[in-house]
Amino acid sequence: MASAEEDYYALLGVGPTASEADIKKAYKKKALKWHPDKAKPEQKDSAEAMFHLLTVASDILLDPTARATYDAAHKARHAQKARMEKMDSHRRKQREDLEQREEAVKRRKAEATAEVLARQTTIDRLKEEGMRKLRAEEERRRVATMVASEKAREERERSEAASGGESIVDCSIKVKWKRKKKDYGVKDLEMFFSQYGGFAQVIPSTKGKATAVVVFTTVFSADAAMKDLASNHKSQFQSSWAGGKEPDALKPPSSNDTQTPIPPQSTPVPPTAPRPSQPAPPSYTTAHPPSSSSTFPSFPAFPTFSAGGFSPFPSTTTPVADDDYETITLMKMREAEREKLKAQIIAQEAEEARKKG
């Protein structure tokens, strides 16, 4: 019985177009090889099966009708096999393409992850460098600020020591203004009062009121500001001494003082005579009277201040050198006066608020 599953042409070793003579010749050759009588005992069963297949193949291929039927089935089987192989090839190609795409996607994801990690590493590194530079810059600024503050403090202390021990309260004035007309900030006040010379600082109201305390380095700068504001009727400021009264340093010396008398002035001026609004600062360490040809009115000799104490008359001798202990004590007194002035300002503002309330 013919079976399309068996390839008889391949079994006999001939092609599909072989002639009957070629088929008979091939059969005889195969039959002699696989004849059961010539096979070894252990190969006899397989030889019989092969000899049977060779006989069937020869019978079918030598019969024209059976051969035509077999060829049709054989061709159909080969066509189906080709289609299956083609289909398998297409599926295999699709599978390979899918695997390649999946591999490409995985590779891109890995590259993207590596890029993100590299970018984050770079960002962290730059951030760390920036923070390190920022900390270094902040430290540099802090040190520079400390050095500048220390220098300013030393300069201020030297200036205060040179001023002769004047009280900060004596060198301070309190100013008021009407906020409806114009509001003044700290910078505005600093710019305005710096014209009088010897300007130190502005302490604004802690209650947000239109008041402030202006501190000068010398009582004479404060006095010049007070007199200029009093003589200027168009001034927006109302001024008063921070201590509530005129400092003793500005008062004329007593007539019964036993110190060295003041040398006579060429053009004496009464102690109550008004001074110019912005006089040029006179020299307070000389006993010689100003020249009569000076463009400024002559003043009575101002009292002299030194680290060694207060003298209502100009000094005619070399100033006594500062002692270290006295200098330290003077610095502590200055700091205590600053705190006392701030406390007075806060107390005055609280009292004014209580009265208004």
C-alpha positions as CSV (number, residue, x, y, z in Angstrom):
1,M,0.0,0.0,0.0
2,A,1.4,3.3,-1.1
3,S,2.1,5.9,1.6
4,A,2.8,9.5,0.8
5,E,4.7,9.7,4.1
6,E,7.5,7.5,2.6
7,D,9.8,9.0,0.0
8,Y,10.3,6.0,-2.3
9,Y,12.5,8.0,-4.7
10,A,14.9,8.8,-1.8
11,L,14.7,5.2,-0.6
12,L,15.8,3.8,-4.0
13,G,18.3,6.7,-4.5
14,V,16.7,8.0,-7.7
15,G,15.0,11.3,-8.7
16,P,11.2,11.9,-9.3
17,T,11.9,11.8,-13.1
18,A,13.8,8.5,-13.1
19,S,12.9,6.0,-15.8
20,E,11.7,2.4,-15.2
21,A,15.2,1.1,-16.1
22,D,16.8,3.4,-13.6
23,I,14.3,2.3,-11.0
24,K,14.9,-1.4,-11.7
25,K,18.6,-1.0,-11.5
26,A,18.4,0.9,-8.3
27,Y,16.1,-1.7,-6.8
28,K,18.4,-4.6,-7.6
29,K,21.4,-2.8,-6.1
30,K,19.4,-2.0,-2.9
31,A,17.9,-5.5,-2.7
32,L,21.2,-7.2,-2.9
33,K,22.5,-5.0,0.0
34,W,19.4,-5.5,2.3
35,H,18.5,-9.1,1.4
36,P,17.7,-10.9,4.7
37,D,19.7,-14.0,3.7
38,K,22.9,-11.9,3.6
39,A,22.3,-10.0,6.8
40,K,23.8,-10.9,10.1
41,P,21.6,-12.5,12.7
42,E,21.4,-9.4,14.8
43,Q,20.5,-7.2,11.8
44,K,18.0,-9.6,10.2
45,D,14.8,-7.9,11.4
46,S,15.9,-4.5,10.2
47,A,17.1,-6.0,6.9
48,E,13.7,-7.6,6.4
49,A,11.9,-4.4,7.1
50,M,14.1,-2.4,4.7
51,F,13.8,-5.2,2.0
52,H,10.0,-5.0,2.3
53,L,10.1,-1.2,1.8
54,L,12.3,-1.5,-1.2
55,T,9.9,-4.1,-2.8
56,V,6.9,-1.8,-2.2
57,A,8.7,1.2,-3.6
58,S,9.7,-0.8,-6.7
59,D,6.2,-2.1,-7.3
60,I,4.6,1.3,-7.0
61,L,7.1,3.2,-9.1
62,L,7.1,0.5,-11.8
63,D,3.3,0.7,-12.0
64,P,2.3,3.8,-14.0
65,T,-1.1,4.2,-12.3
66,A,0.2,3.7,-8.8
67,R,3.2,5.9,-9.6
68,A,0.9,8.8,-10.8
69,T,-1.2,8.5,-7.6
70,Y,1.9,8.4,-5.5
71,D,3.5,11.3,-7.3
72,A,0.4,13.5,-6.8
73,A,0.4,12.7,-3.1
74,H,4.1,13.1,-2.8
75,K,4.0,16.5,-4.5
76,A,1.1,17.6,-2.2
77,R,3.1,16.5,0.8
78,H,6.2,18.3,-0.3
79,A,4.1,21.5,-1.0
80,Q,2.6,21.3,2.4
81,K,6.0,20.8,3.9
82,A,7.4,23.8,2.0
83,R,4.4,25.9,3.2
84,M,5.0,24.7,6.8
85,E,8.7,25.5,6.5
86,K,7.9,28.9,5.0
87,M,5.4,29.5,7.8
88,D,7.9,28.4,10.4
89,S,10.5,30.6,8.8
90,H,8.2,33.6,8.9
91,R,7.3,32.8,12.5
92,R,10.9,32.3,13.3
93,K,11.7,35.6,11.7
94,Q,8.9,37.3,13.7
95,R,10.2,35.7,16.9
96,E,13.7,36.8,16.1
97,D,12.5,40.4,15.3
98,L,10.5,40.4,18.5
99,E,13.5,39.3,20.5
100,Q,15.7,41.9,18.8
101,R,13.2,44.6,19.5
102,E,12.9,43.5,23.1
103,E,16.7,43.4,23.4
104,A,16.9,46.9,21.8
105,V,14.3,48.2,24.3
106,K,16.2,46.7,27.2
107,R,19.4,48.2,25.9
108,R,17.8,51.6,25.6
109,K,16.4,51.4,29.1
110,A,19.8,50.4,30.4
111,E,21.4,53.3,28.6
112,A,18.7,55.7,29.8
113,T,19.2,54.5,33.4
114,A,22.9,54.8,33.1
115,E,22.5,58.3,31.7
116,V,20.2,59.3,34.5
117,L,22.6,58.0,37.0
118,A,25.5,59.8,35.4
119,R,23.5,63.0,35.2
120,Q,22.4,62.7,38.9
121,T,26.0,61.9,39.9
122,T,27.1,65.1,38.0
123,I,24.4,67.1,39.6
124,D,25.3,65.8,43.1
125,R,28.9,66.6,42.4
126,L,28.2,70.1,41.2
127,K,25.8,70.7,44.1
128,E,28.5,69.5,46.6
129,E,31.1,71.8,44.9
130,G,28.6,74.7,44.9
131,M,27.8,74.1,48.6
132,R,31.5,73.9,49.4
133,K,32.2,77.1,47.6
134,L,29.2,78.7,49.2
135,R,30.3,77.7,52.7
136,A,33.8,78.9,51.9
137,E,32.4,82.3,50.6
138,E,30.1,82.6,53.7
139,E,33.1,81.8,56.0
140,R,35.2,84.4,54.1
141,R,32.4,87.0,54.4
142,R,31.9,86.1,58.1
143,V,35.6,86.5,58.8
144,A,35.7,89.7,56.8
145,T,32.6,91.0,58.6
146,M,34.2,90.2,62.0
147,V,37.4,91.8,61.0
148,A,35.6,94.9,59.7
149,S,33.4,95.0,62.9
150,E,36.4,94.7,65.1
151,K,38.2,97.5,63.2
152,A,35.0,99.6,63.4
153,R,34.7,98.9,67.1
154,E,38.3,99.7,67.7
155,E,38.0,102.9,65.7
156,R,34.9,103.8,67.5
157,E,36.5,103.2,70.9
158,R,39.5,105.2,69.9
159,S,37.2,108.0,68.7
160,E,35.2,107.8,72.0
161,A,38.4,107.8,74.0
162,A,39.7,110.8,72.1
163,S,36.5,112.6,72.6
164,G,37.3,112.8,76.3
165,G,34.8,110.5,77.9
166,E,31.6,112.2,76.7
167,S,28.5,110.2,77.5
168,I,26.7,108.7,74.6
169,V,23.4,110.2,75.9
170,D,25.1,113.6,75.8
171,C,26.1,112.9,72.1
172,S,22.6,111.8,71.1
173,I,19.5,113.7,70.1
174,K,15.9,112.6,69.6
175,V,14.1,113.6,66.4
176,K,10.4,113.4,65.5
177,W,8.7,114.0,62.2
178,K,5.2,113.9,60.7
179,R,4.7,110.8,58.7
180,K,1.8,112.3,56.8
181,K,4.2,114.8,55.1
182,K,7.1,112.4,54.5
183,D,8.3,109.2,56.1
184,Y,12.1,108.9,56.7
185,G,13.9,105.6,56.8
186,V,17.2,104.8,58.5
187,K,19.1,105.5,55.2
188,D,17.4,108.9,54.8
189,L,18.2,109.9,58.4
190,E,21.8,108.7,58.0
191,M,22.2,110.8,54.9
192,F,20.6,113.9,56.4
193,F,22.5,113.9,59.7
194,S,25.9,112.9,58.3
195,Q,26.2,116.5,57.0
196,Y,26.9,117.7,60.6
197,G,30.1,115.5,60.9
198,G,30.9,113.1,63.7
199,F,27.8,111.0,62.8
200,A,27.7,107.5,64.4
201,Q,24.4,105.8,64.0
202,V,20.6,106.0,63.9
203,I,18.5,104.0,66.4
204,P,14.9,103.9,65.0
205,S,11.8,103.5,67.1
206,T,11.1,99.9,68.2
207,K,7.3,100.7,68.0
208,G,7.4,101.8,64.4
209,K,6.7,105.4,65.3
210,A,8.1,108.4,63.4
211,T,10.8,108.9,66.0
212,A,14.5,108.0,66.1
213,V,17.6,108.7,68.2
214,V,20.6,110.0,66.3
215,V,23.9,109.3,67.9
216,F,27.0,111.4,67.2
217,T,30.6,110.8,68.1
218,T,31.0,114.2,69.8
219,V,28.6,116.4,71.7
220,F,29.6,119.4,69.5
221,S,28.3,117.6,66.3
222,A,25.0,116.9,68.2
223,D,24.8,120.5,69.3
224,A,25.4,121.7,65.7
225,A,22.5,119.5,64.5
226,M,20.3,120.7,67.3
227,K,20.9,124.4,66.6
228,D,20.5,124.0,62.8
229,L,17.2,122.2,63.2
230,A,16.0,124.9,65.7
231,S,17.0,127.7,63.4
232,N,15.4,126.2,60.3
233,H,11.7,126.8,60.5
234,K,11.0,124.7,57.4
235,S,12.7,121.7,58.9
236,Q,10.5,118.5,59.0
237,F,12.1,117.4,62.2
238,Q,11.5,118.3,65.9
239,S,14.6,117.7,67.9
240,S,15.4,117.4,71.6
241,W,18.3,116.1,73.6
242,A,18.1,112.4,74.3
243,G,19.0,112.9,77.9
244,G,16.2,115.4,78.4
245,K,18.5,118.4,78.9
246,E,21.5,120.1,77.4
247,P,24.7,118.3,78.2
248,D,26.9,119.9,80.8
249,A,29.8,120.0,78.3
250,L,28.0,122.7,76.4
251,K,27.4,124.9,79.4
252,P,29.8,127.8,80.0
253,P,32.4,127.3,82.8
254,S,31.5,128.6,86.2
255,S,33.0,132.0,87.2
256,N,34.2,130.7,90.6
257,D,36.1,127.8,89.1
258,T,39.7,127.7,90.4
259,Q,41.2,126.4,87.2
260,T,43.5,128.4,85.0
261,P,41.5,131.3,83.6
262,I,40.6,131.4,80.0
263,P,42.8,133.6,77.9
264,P,41.1,136.8,76.7
265,Q,39.3,136.6,73.3
266,S,40.0,139.3,70.7
267,T,36.2,139.5,70.1
268,P,34.5,137.9,73.0
269,V,31.1,136.4,72.4
270,P,28.5,135.9,75.2
271,P,28.0,132.3,76.2
272,T,24.3,132.5,75.1
273,A,25.1,133.8,71.6
274,P,23.7,131.5,69.0
275,R,26.2,129.6,66.9
276,P,26.1,129.0,63.1
277,S,24.0,126.1,62.0
278,Q,27.0,124.2,60.6
279,P,30.2,125.7,62.0
280,A,33.6,124.3,61.1
281,P,34.7,122.2,64.0
282,P,37.1,124.3,66.1
283,S,40.3,122.9,67.6
284,Y,39.6,122.0,71.2
285,T,43.1,121.2,72.2
286,T,44.7,124.7,71.9
287,A,44.5,127.6,74.3
288,H,45.0,130.2,71.6
289,P,41.9,132.2,70.6
290,P,40.8,132.2,67.0
291,S,41.9,135.0,64.7
292,S,39.7,138.0,64.4
293,S,39.9,137.7,60.7
294,S,38.2,134.3,60.7
295,T,35.0,133.9,58.7
296,F,33.3,132.2,61.6
297,P,32.3,134.0,64.8
298,S,34.6,133.4,67.7
299,F,33.5,131.0,70.4
300,P,34.4,130.8,74.1
301,A,36.9,128.1,74.6
302,F,35.2,124.8,74.8
303,P,35.9,122.4,77.6
304,T,38.5,119.9,77.0
305,F,37.8,116.1,77.3
306,S,40.5,113.5,77.8
307,A,40.8,109.9,78.9
308,G,42.1,111.2,82.2
309,G,39.0,113.2,83.1
310,F,37.0,116.4,82.5
311,S,38.5,119.9,82.4
312,P,36.3,122.9,81.8
313,F,39.2,124.9,80.4
314,P,41.5,124.3,77.4
315,S,44.5,122.2,78.2
316,T,47.8,124.0,78.2
317,T,49.9,121.0,79.0
318,T,50.7,117.7,77.3
319,P,47.7,115.2,77.8
320,V,48.3,112.5,80.2
321,A,48.9,109.1,78.5
322,D,46.0,106.6,78.8
323,D,46.4,103.8,81.2
324,D,45.4,100.3,80.1
325,Y,43.1,99.8,83.1
326,E,41.4,103.2,82.5
327,T,41.0,102.4,78.8
328,I,39.2,99.1,79.6
329,T,37.1,100.7,82.2
330,L,36.1,103.4,79.7
331,M,35.1,100.8,77.1
332,K,32.9,99.1,79.6
333,M,31.3,102.4,80.5
334,R,30.6,103.1,76.8
335,E,28.9,99.8,76.4
336,A,26.8,100.3,79.6
337,E,25.8,103.7,78.3
338,R,24.6,102.3,75.0
339,E,22.4,99.7,76.8
340,K,21.1,102.4,79.1
341,L,20.3,104.7,76.1
342,K,18.4,101.9,74.4
343,A,16.5,101.1,77.6
344,Q,15.6,104.8,78.0
345,I,14.3,105.0,74.4
346,I,12.1,101.9,74.9
347,A,10.8,103.2,78.3
348,Q,10.0,106.6,76.7
349,E,8.1,105.0,73.9
350,A,6.2,102.8,76.3
351,E,5.3,105.8,78.4
352,E,4.1,107.8,75.4
353,A,2.0,104.8,74.2
354,R,0.5,104.5,77.7
355,K,-0.4,108.2,77.8
356,K,-2.0,108.1,74.4
357,G,-3.8,104.9,75.2
